[in-house]
Amino acid sequence: MPRLTKISAVNNGLRSLPSDIGDSRSLTALHLASNRLNQLPDSICRLKTLKVLWLDHNYIAGLPMMFHQLGGLQQLMLEQNDMVYPPKEIILQGCDRVRAWCHRRMHDRVSARQHTIVMTVQDILKQIHERGLGHPAFFEPDVEVGMNEGTDHFYALVYERFWDTMLPALEREWQTGTAVPRGAVTSFGYSREEVDSVLLDYRDPTGRVLRTKTQMFRRCGCMGANGRRRVCVPPKVGWMCERKATLIKHDIILEREQEERRRQATEREDIEFRVALARRLVKEGSETIEGKKSYTKKAIRMAEALKKKKQMGEFESEAEAMKVHRRQVVEKKFSKRKDALNKEREHRLADLKLKVAGLQEELVSLRGWGKEQKEAQIDQVLASMATLPEDRKLAEVEQQLEEEVAKLEEKVAMVATQKARNVMGKKVKRDKEFQEIVDEMVVDLVLQDMEAAGENARRKAEQEHEARLWKQFIIPSFQSDAPRVFRRIMAMWLGVGMRESFAEWKIWTKKRISQRRKDARKALREAWHNYEAAGVVSVMAEWKASFWEEEYDIYTDTQTWRHKETGDVRTVRPTVEEFIPDGYEVPKPPSQRLEDMSSTGSSSGGDSSGDTEETAPRRRGRGTAGDSRSDGSRSSGWSIASSSSRSSSSSSDSGGNRGGDDRGDNDNDNGGDGDGGGSSSDVEDGESSRSLSARNTSAGAASSLAAFDAADSEDDRQVFHVLLRFRITIQVLFVVCRQRVRQLGR
């Protein structure tokens, strides 16, 4: 019906509209109130001539995505619907406001999709770089492009290569199951046409994310018209090719980041201006008459000190050379005497060696007293060889040489000191060389002062910018949000919300203590079982030894032992140790008894301190009964004189004792839970009476701590004390911060 202008279907129970309703281009009014419609077809957005649309009293939750295209719509009725998009407050503002809201929603959805596509491409390029899938002839991972407010980083690539080789290679790695970082892209479901359109149009606060420019690459992959490789001329050292490339930005710059860049750029400009101004002032001051005089005076003093230091260095080198020369002369003089003494020593030593050799030849044919005399003569000659007079003379010559050298060094040092005094006392000759040194030092001093002034100006400017930021952002946050936050924290640590946390923590702690006590008791029972089982070995050995009876033979006057069953006879008395297996070691008993654990519960840090006056005697009564039974079991298990029947009875007694322990444990656990419930109620009563004022804080904390100490174990009290100290620390921090905020406000 191409000429249809109005449709009225009010209160007809319609559940849907035909999908081709948008083909009625002449339709101007559409009345669909009081039906059962839950959605509208997208084709309704093609009714450009539609002016009236009644949709009230239906079940519609949202309008179509392209609803803003109904530009001629003048009357819109949407009352009594389950409307979510747009919200009801938008609907109440009229048709134009609804159409504007739908247009904004469409724009946001399109922008979000474009943003997702750009970020996906950036993530893919990052994975290509990290996995090494981009050939250096077609992919450069980091290219810096200078902007007005900073520098942006781009990926440079040959765009066709991205679609032909890089992206397929990455998709193959995705399919093979190669590890991908958490949050990285693992699929690419966009067409090339859509990606090209988005990259060409998408902009962030700094400009377009895709750019085209000539870029250098580290390898050359250029091809000629004939399909053969064409070698390029390297444009720069380290680069092999320069060609037209596509640049895609590493990351999307947000508006707040751009504002931060602008602020930092403004701060840098201000700081550099102040530094340049400070340096210029110092330079201008140095060019004035007073400045020139001041710098020249400082430079002359420094040049004189440098000149004198240089002369002192020359004198020291001359003195050292003189010292070396005179030492050589003295050593040469003494070397002649030492050579003569060494020759005399060698001659004397050779004579003595010949004498010793002759005496040794004579010693061979001698016996008795003559031999002893020759040996004494040989010893005397050897002693004289060890104490030659030439050795003493050589030592004296060395000592004289050292004394001469010491006197020489002292004399040279005196001469050098005198020359140094003369140099320090004289004025420096101000010749042409001296004037050149002064001019150079004047320039150095001016440059140093310029650098110092620039650094001072930079530091002062940075402090001012920091103070301005503090005053602009930090102080307002303290004045508005911080007190509220601190008040909330202080309220929580004063007791509001602490009751529930403490109750949950108490239940968890009691369960943990109970389980730990049960595990410790189980381990102790197993230790006692093993100990008693090891004791059976000694009992069996004693039983085997009891089969041997002692006998006395009156005819041979000997004592023997006979076995009751086998009739074997032996003359050695059998002992219990003979029947104990080899390698058997007497085990050590456990360090604690089961009755001690059941009566006190101290093995695992039990909460026995929480026992009331009714439960404590009941526990002690069970512990006493267990003591009487367990004492019998222990004594029967290790008595050497006991029999097998006693051993079995002790085992049964031990089992009864363990049963009593288990019953006692259950009673203890129940009693502990009851005690815990009482203390929790006390805490709740105490917490309900607290307030957030500082006057009631200490009283509430003291009452809570007293109730806790009276109801729980030592471990619980220690943990609660830690929590209480932390709460007091928070209160102190709150007071200090509040005082600091007041000072800053003033």
Secondary structure by P-SEA (a helix, b strand, c coil): ccccccccccccccccccccccccccccbbbbcccccccccccccccccccbbbbccccccccccccccccccccccccccccccccaaaaaacaaaaaaaaaaaaaaaaaaaaaaaaaaaaaaaaaaaaaccccccccccbbbbbcccbbbbbbbcaaaaaaccaaaaaaaaaaacccccccccccccccaaaaaaaaaccccccccccccccccccccccccccccbbbbcccccccccccbbbbbbcccccaaaaaaaaaaaaaaaaaaaaaaaaaaaaaaaaacaaaaaaaaaaaaaaaaaaaaaaaaaaaaaaaaaaaaaaaaaaaaaaaaaaaaaaaaaaaaaaaaaaaaaaaaaaaaacccaaaaaaaaaaaaaaaaaaccaaaaaaaaaaaaaaaaaaaaaaaaaaaaaaaaaaaaaccccccaaaaaaaaaaaaaaaaaaaaaaaaaaaaaaaaaaaaaaaaacaaaaaaccaaaaaaaaaaaaaccaaaaaaaaaaaaaaaaaaaaaaaaaaaaaaaaaaaaaaaaaaaaaaaaaacbbbbbbccccccccccccccccccccccccccccccccccccccccaaaaaacccccccccccccaaaaaaaaaaaaaaaaaaaaaaaaaccccccaaaaaaaaaaaaaaaaaaaaaaaaaaaaaaaaaaaaaaaaaaaaaaccccccaaaaaaaaaaaaaaacccaaaaaaaaaaaaaaaaaaaaaaaaaaaaaaaac
